């Protein structure tokens, strides 16, 4: 059933009154595109004529009939909410009913639309008050086309105050890309001055959209994860006692809920608004969708691709962005930052929207809970597990198909090596706990461990793998133990002495230009180069830097001969770390030689088909 457009009651308007809705070309595009998404569009075409200050947005959504078109541009008219209670259960991107009315006041507005079941469409132009000025029947495909011309034409001073045209066009492109990330099932065609500008093909997750935006990033460089987590109620308790579980896909018809509305900048309006009581939150699970750039494959020079979205809209959330940076700390190289997109789909009542007129800013209830859940999701995505290695799934599927084909064809392939029940039991147990099983094969040049795994072979650099193990152990258990006898250091500056004391070490004068260090990190006390390590720690940095330096100093050196058991122990410890892909300095730990790559190199190809009984 199509809900008609109606003017909102005065008490609702007072609660959602906003500041300026249209302040640039990008704002025009954003408002029109959000209306198209609310109409259920799957294809959106955007055309921009910057020199003419003209924008056209066409979609294949549900469309509008003549009565709704007549009402569409009047002030505070919308089909998305009706009462004050609706503000707590909004399921659309737009709801204030101000965008089209503002466009009519600032530009020439024209809308062509055809309701899906109708056989005819209508074209309506509007005056500056948002009232219909001309109406006529037109032939048009189901959907809506909105044309906004001569934007700010009656406001020449406003045009002069806007950024340059190239800057505005970049803002338009950024706006569309951000919306595409939040709504990956939409196909986008964008033109500039009647020429193709860029396009974004539809996908199922943001993992397929991100490489279309960042051209240097490949889809295989990204790890996608969707988790279902309990939703906290208003009192901070969890709605359901269930564990976060991974979901492989989402339904195509899933709807997003708006997360924030706007309030006026006027203090008098804020003080005069009646207070809304937040109704009791419905107990249901929430979704965390994560797309993370693998730190050993891609990263950025700036933290400009740490993005957070809530219920279909990209938002600015400094707290959650800092959580992402903290969760990925010591995984990227020095002065490099991760690529990460987190999309929270939660109940609207868990968001305090009545704080700021900009839609891009929100305040979350139970913020610490969401920070913890995001950290856990990132930790799970960084693990080396069968679910995070698509090659393992593909190889398992091929093996299963071959076995089925053998049974149907009445023949069996003679294999010299068959897996034992013990091997299968170990593999199943490893997959249950989410850790991939590696088997040490040999040591290469006393530097690399050659490991066999279900998808091929890996070369693991032994020093930095051990460094990652020790670093996480130090983060979990930073122990300062006494030194007997104390270590004597000389020619320390006051800053070096202060640095050692800041790390919790007991440093005392021992003579002229001599200092006695009476305790040290546990890992360093057993090393012959303990004095050199303490001197290194005195050169600066925070506790985390000291832990990195301690781990690097304590890890086994390249050139050290390892037995097969020692290699296996190191592999087992390394695969169970939280961030096994890179060392604390951001260097990649392993080189992957996948079975598919080896097959291509040795020209070993096969086709599963009639020859296998399928």
Steps between C-alpha positions, in 0.01 A plus 500: 500500500639842400483758776411845369689821562349711778594816686638424846323627812650808664619311808701260281646785293623671818687187602681448169546857381841522338748757386590536135428190296649611165838671512686359198472286189597198709211569738259510206625163377494350850140597573367382162694172513374425851142551378570255217633241745194545721287430193665160460715584197761251378637720219579869543629732227648834606584778254676822598544813289726708722522802267121515481451422871270216402451150643281211386440180693303215340406176673290188446327519836132475579415846364217738594151571373367846421359566847833426667686707241277798581591468869866399465667844516290667768666567834541205739310259275609139507365147470751357748377609843171615647529548877758570769522128576612434143825687571616199703429241231612669180577259218600750231793727420289813468206597716498875564315603183727801442728406211263551206348809659847652543590414142186673374597813692862500381466376141260398224350164599343252261390142576392228259364183657290196430358273767595140427148359434383805300519525122565874486744733668485866595729799472465776757692826535493702820519864607726634772245403767501135391152524349421340162530750217449274200375143465491277193483130418821352353631167379758376748624168632401409856707703742586864558715765333578817697655795314637794696617794287655841570597403854549812717407706194312749714782503754816619313675579827449138612662372182806717554541365851509136389820302429634487147325283242775232502471476877123466479527230237740305722247536781226363272716201410586436865133523601391242242787265589417517870135421436598216266709342777199498731266368229708257292206355305446822302632558147627855440550689174640852541547758224664841496411748224333223294811282513551183703677582824512178703287198575466253786372149438270333750631238739389309805735658756721806533799274427397506133443876499821618667737388217287701257567810710865437595647380172828381653316260731395156379211302640741231621676766708187539712348283771122515538322392816139525616425436866172475683532633854255549788336841517531683833178631652451849636651404836817371332422130538506260208168423339584136444759270651651388174850508366600703199483271198611540144242541224597419146252726321214741551160500336463724200184654640654612829408860581709755677383731773594865526729566792483871562273797445578868521412772742516872458810697592273738687528459880150636543354231276685230687377625834142517379486148363299249702708215633442163334517193715698230329281188482637171620744350254386194318715200582664385180845428367711755318738457209860612463621494140875542467723542196867513601805545283749228586798687650757289314342597167358852514514810720485879469726796569217673687212369712258619231344157440399415853125532451196427716139469382186457704173370356578586140673835548870584531552695823781669688573315821843592642466248783433205269766615254755508782385152600576375148844663503575351841384153392729511196796658683837340432371319192586756229846638418619816671294810420250292303133455583243225435214485254189416697125543451265411786123500450282471810136402455333561833169616641426874455420535869865427583609821327468848647417694184379823660845653541618665178340635181741311272390150405858381499543511878344263751528404865469135588358362821718226654800635308752287691305187406519580129868582531561159653299322231683679219838411655394135519382504138831645379693244703297218344548639148879517545533139610635244258212254490334286232206741480741784422674304222271457199754266339437246777127498432554469126747212538265317736213544254706360210604201711139430596386520136770255392400249767132523402584460134707186573212335683249579224732385223577166663875543513749606765827682471793323664667751732830416666433713808166491679408722795479315830212544745746671738590757234136571426426534872782754538379695198141509624610614844716772351211627289265494797720746688551708185874437454652361183731201544860536384759223482869585515690336214850647496716802575639702209833687543445495877260790445170368365270221610343310214147411613233291334136597537168402333533755219867460405829600664617797703845642567498643852778735611598354836632816671200725439254215562659449842503878547121510451456218753716670763347842442147376570624309804660820630180698437305243702762451772743793535705382797778696668724270709806572720851488355770322705752650471372834367604618154733801496449758225716804437466843342122511514332833441226621739246425226621139475479450874148646501400273211614185684315609813188569295509136385498386863872430540689576820798720404740643764829695482795266549788740468622773270314457167392151614149368567384167641189344349360260758212346302409436138240331276500126567597406145817711514635381833620168353684656206870582488425827318265622773701820549482584129126430501442730798701770329276459196188533716634825647507673162130588506151386414198386695437165665387345171823607331697344786307176461576493128869560566506230768329248273738578213803466728373172651386323182715231343745634247514407135781253455392296802464129430160365610390143539177380343329501839616857570371613162164333562474660845571843353242451225236393749569801723506741207172388339322555832605864536243773458671668202703229325535669162766757590764558764470795743699709251249426223714259294326200342580175682427240234507450125211297365548248219143396428415171334318681219811708422721194504261319267509788253881516510541129437216508241304249700138560404191283508134537427232349718243369257401189313843346549429493873149367473321832560 
